[in-house]
């Protein structure tokens, strides 16, 4: 139980925000070009609560949903060592992500822009332009990754061992990661990318696009991010930018894959996840859903928390506003199969 932790958490966030803003008024302007925009995520009104579903016991959905769901273990009972339990499957909000072309822009912290005091992370400040040629489709994105175990710290379910525990915290900032800034260095963790840099491999992503939009992406086509493009390289350099929504979701998908490749993120779905997390260096795309929180929270509809690679046609309209709403924020939902007591 974590009684009275929520007020303390929000006071800490607000105090950090105002102290930083008061102490670095000029730092905002000096932190690079572009105005950082965004708002704090309201844990009540900005969350798509229907994305929790479906909930299943074994292969039976006890709380069905029209959202696609990967396969669950068939048997309703499970055994972890000598401990028996119920094979439960559900979706859990566990991470929050800022996705912006402006370095040091913390979208989900109210549009806070910091100046670290040294020239780092600003190399990738670029976006699509109308200058003609292939360069007009290039964009570079930075990502900030937060721990956000929403169900746990809101105490919606008490003493449930299957839930991700903890409090809100910043876990990863790509501005200080050299592998995220340089495609050549990124080859250290994705050397297989050269095998899929051909028209035939890219053409297969069209099938992944259809599958992700109609139901679930294909984990067999791990080099594809569906309708968004190729998963490689595992950094924020997007060379096929169609729009902010498409490019930001592609950058976030690559970042999630990068964490799995670096063994920072682990698998939680399927029969292997019943007794705990397991290594998943090749990310299964079906494990994640992304829900927009900034600039316009998407809290309802079948496509509010679409799987990786799903078409953005159904969610792009009204999602980005020129000048005042070009920085993106997402809530990351993760599929969890657990042997519950």
PyMOL commands that set and color helices and strands:
alter all, ss='L'
color gray80, all
select helices_A, chain A and resi 5-23+25-30+49-52+107-109+122-124+134-137+150-153+174-176+178-181+183-186+191-196+199-203+205-214+226-228+244-261+271-273+285-287
alter helices_A, ss='H'
color red, helices_A
select strands_A, chain A and resi 55-57+60-63+77-80+83-100+105-106+112-113+139-140+142-147+169-173+237-238+288-294+305-307+328-340
alter strands_A, ss='S'
color yellow, strands_A
deselect
rebuild
show_as cartoon
